[in-house]
Amino acid sequence: MDLRCVEKGAPWPQQMLRAKNQMLAKDPKDLEDALKYRGLAILSVLYRRWATMRLADADPWTAAWATEHMFAGVGSDGAEDAWWCTAVQFEDIRLWGIPITGGSADIHKCFDQICRPLPYVLLYLTGFPQRVLTAYVAFMEKLQFHNAVAGALGRPHRRDAGIPQGCPLSMMFIAFLMRPWVQSMLTLGAMPRVPADELLVYALGEDHERVFREAYDATHDYLQHLGAHMAHCTSAVAGAIAPSCKQASNAITTAVGQRPRP
């Protein structure tokens, strides 16, 4: 099958527009909470092969906006590389006695809540290969999911929002949407990290507490503008100085708790 036809506007074969949504429990000890499951979409083998090839072809485009602060989705690195790199940097900073405060912002249901028209428009405006984008949009807007629960498949359904976590292109698109956030953190004097579908930011030096609070507050604002919000139970604040960490944690918990969800 020559999938270049779909890049020229031909419809995707109907057999490829089906996905098995395998529900994976995040916490094996809490299987009764439906919101604590991760839906991993198992897509057609042919589509995954096409997406993998086009992801590699888009390397020159990705290199034009990717930064050293991004890991998964923009090269051969992944989330584990981000955490190892950050851990080594934190240890080095502690050895030199430099005060530091940082925190992570876990994006609640990150892949499932993406408003698809937003990346469609941004990808088009930033020069993403038009034929690949045409085929991708056509696939996503026709894709039907079958939830896999207790060994059975549910009825087919479509989704108005979200991108499949099992798509080779999805992680790259998440990193792409975080490019403005990275730039805003650097402008504030903070150090950002985009390991995968979560964000990490830290500040160091004499004014680290103020810089971190401003950066974390701006992170919350950015996620709200994207139509997302932080998963408070899996987000954390840490610091090399215990009082600093506690003060920052109290201030952020209060500020975030008072904000309405989008």
C-alpha positions in Angstrom: 0.0 0.0 0.0 1.3 3.4 -1.0 0.4 5.7 1.9 1.7 8.7 -0.1 -1.8 8.8 -1.6 -3.4 9.8 1.7 -0.9 12.7 1.9 -2.3 13.9 -1.4 -5.9 13.9 -0.1 -7.0 10.3 -0.5 -9.0 8.9 2.4 -7.4 6.5 4.9 -8.5 2.9 4.5 -11.4 2.2 6.9 -9.6 -0.8 8.4 -6.8 1.6 9.7 -9.2 4.0 11.4 -9.7 1.8 14.4 -7.8 1.9 17.7 -7.8 -0.4 20.8 -7.8 1.9 23.8 -6.1 -0.3 26.5 -6.8 1.0 30.0 -3.7 0.7 32.2 -4.0 1.3 36.0 -1.7 4.0 37.3 -2.0 2.7 40.8 -2.6 -1.1 41.2 -3.9 -0.5 44.7 -6.6 1.8 43.5 -8.5 0.1 40.7 -11.9 1.6 41.5 -11.1 5.2 40.5 -11.8 5.5 36.7 -9.7 8.7 36.5 -6.6 6.8 37.7 -6.3 4.8 34.5 -4.1 5.7 31.5 -5.6 5.0 28.1 -2.9 3.7 25.7 -4.2 3.7 22.1 -3.0 0.7 20.1 -3.1 2.0 16.5 -2.8 0.2 13.1 0.7 -1.2 12.4 0.7 0.5 9.0 -0.2 3.9 10.5 2.5 3.6 13.2 5.0 2.8 10.5 4.0 5.8 8.5 4.0 8.1 11.5 7.5 6.8 12.5 8.9 7.5 9.1 7.4 11.0 8.9 8.6 11.8 12.4 12.2 11.1 11.2 11.6 13.1 8.0 10.5 16.1 10.2 13.9 16.2 12.0 15.0 19.4 10.2 11.8 21.2 11.1 12.0 20.0 14.7 15.6 21.2 15.0 14.4 24.7 14.2 12.4 25.1 17.4 13.7 22.4 19.8 15.9 23.4 22.7 18.3 21.7 25.1 15.6 21.9 27.7 13.4 19.4 25.9 13.8 15.6 25.9 11.1 13.2 24.8 9.8 13.8 21.3 12.7 15.9 19.9 15.5 13.3 19.5 16.8 10.1 21.0 16.4 11.2 24.6 13.5 10.5 26.9 12.0 11.3 30.2 14.5 9.2 32.1 17.4 11.1 30.6 15.8 14.4 31.7 15.5 13.2 35.3 19.0 11.8 35.5 20.5 14.9 34.0 18.5 17.1 36.4 19.4 15.0 39.4 23.1 15.2 38.6 22.8 19.0 38.3 20.9 19.3 41.6 23.6 17.3 43.4 26.4 19.5 41.9 24.5 22.6 43.0 24.1 21.3 46.5 27.8 20.4 46.7 28.6 24.1 45.9 26.1 25.3 48.6 24.0 27.2 46.1 20.4 27.7 47.3 17.8 26.2 44.9 14.1 25.7 44.7 12.3 23.7 42.0 9.0 22.0 41.3 7.3 19.7 38.8 3.9 20.3 37.2 2.2 17.1 36.1 -0.3 17.9 33.4 -3.6 16.2 34.2 -4.6 13.8 31.4 -2.2 15.6 29.1 -2.7 13.7 25.8 -6.4 13.3 26.4 -7.2 17.0 26.8 -5.4 18.5 23.9 -7.7 20.7 21.8 -6.7 19.4 18.4 -7.4 22.5 16.3 -4.8 24.4 18.3 -1.8 22.2 17.2 -3.3 21.9 13.7 -3.1 25.7 13.2 0.2 26.1 14.9 1.8 23.3 12.9 0.5 24.9 9.7 1.8 28.4 10.6 5.3 27.1 11.6 6.0 25.2 8.4 5.3 21.6 9.3 5.2 19.5 6.1 1.8 20.3 4.6 1.2 16.8 3.1 2.0 15.1 6.4 -0.3 17.5 8.3 -3.1 16.9 5.8 -2.9 13.1 6.3 -2.5 13.4 10.1 -5.6 15.6 10.5 -7.7 13.3 8.2 -6.6 10.3 10.3 -7.3 11.9 13.7 -10.7 13.3 12.8 -11.9 9.9 11.6 -10.3 7.6 14.1 -12.6 5.5 16.2 -11.6 4.0 19.6 -12.7 0.8 21.3 -12.1 0.8 25.1 -10.6 -2.5 26.3 -11.8 -3.3 29.8 -11.8 -6.6 31.6 -10.9 -8.5 28.4 -13.7 -7.0 26.3 -13.9 -4.3 23.7 -16.4 -1.5 23.9 -18.4 0.1 21.1 -16.6 2.4 18.7 -16.6 6.0 19.6 -14.8 9.2 18.4 -13.2 11.9 20.6 -13.7 15.6 20.2 -10.3 16.3 22.0 -7.0 14.6 22.6 -4.3 12.9 20.6 -3.4 9.2 21.0 -0.7 8.4 23.4 0.3 5.5 21.2 1.0 7.7 18.2 4.7 8.2 17.3 4.0 11.9 16.5 2.2 12.7 19.7 5.1 13.3 22.0 6.8 15.6 19.5 3.6 17.7 19.3 3.5 18.0 23.1 7.1 19.3 23.1 6.2 21.7 20.3 3.3 23.1 22.4 5.7 23.7 25.3 8.2 25.8 23.3 6.6 29.1 24.4 6.6 28.0 28.0 10.3 27.2 27.8 11.0 30.7 26.5 8.9 32.4 29.1 10.7 30.5 31.9 14.1 31.6 30.6 12.9 35.2 30.4 11.9 35.0 34.1 15.4 33.7 35.0 14.3 30.1 35.8 15.5 26.9 34.3 12.9 24.8 32.5 12.8 21.1 31.7 10.2 19.2 29.5 10.8 15.5 30.3 7.6 14.3 28.6 4.0 15.1 29.5 5.1 17.0 32.6 7.1 20.1 33.3 9.9 20.9 35.6 11.2 24.3 36.6 13.8 25.5 39.1 15.6 28.6 40.2 18.9 29.1 42.0 20.9 31.8 43.6 20.0 34.5 46.2 16.7 35.4 44.7 15.6 31.8 44.0 12.4 31.8 46.0 10.9 34.8 44.2 12.0 33.6 40.8 10.6 30.2 41.3 7.2 31.4 42.6 6.8 33.7 39.6 7.9 30.9 37.2 5.6 28.3 38.8 2.7 30.8 38.7 3.4 31.5 35.1 3.4 27.8 34.4 0.0 27.4 35.9 -1.2 30.3 33.7 0.2 28.8 30.6 -1.5 25.5 31.2 -4.8 27.3 31.7 -4.4 29.1 28.4 -3.8 25.7 26.7 -7.1 24.4 28.3 -5.2 22.1 30.7 -4.5 22.1 34.4 -2.0 20.6 36.8 -2.6 17.3 38.6 -2.0 18.6 42.1 -1.6 15.2 43.7 1.3 14.2 41.4 3.0 17.7 41.3 5.7 18.4 43.8 8.0 21.2 45.1 11.6 20.5 46.3 14.5 22.6 47.5 18.1 22.2 48.8 17.2 24.3 51.8 14.4 22.9 53.9 12.8 26.2 55.1 12.9 27.5 51.5 11.1 24.4 50.2 8.4 24.6 52.8 7.8 28.3 52.3 7.6 27.9 48.5 5.3 24.9 48.9 2.9 26.7 51.2 2.8 29.8 48.9 2.2 27.7 45.8 -0.4 25.4 47.3 -2.3 28.4 48.5 -2.1 30.3 45.2 -3.0 27.3 43.0 -5.8 26.2 45.3 -7.5 29.5 45.0 -7.5 29.5 41.2 -10.6 28.2 39.3 -10.1 25.6 36.7 -10.5 26.6 33.1 
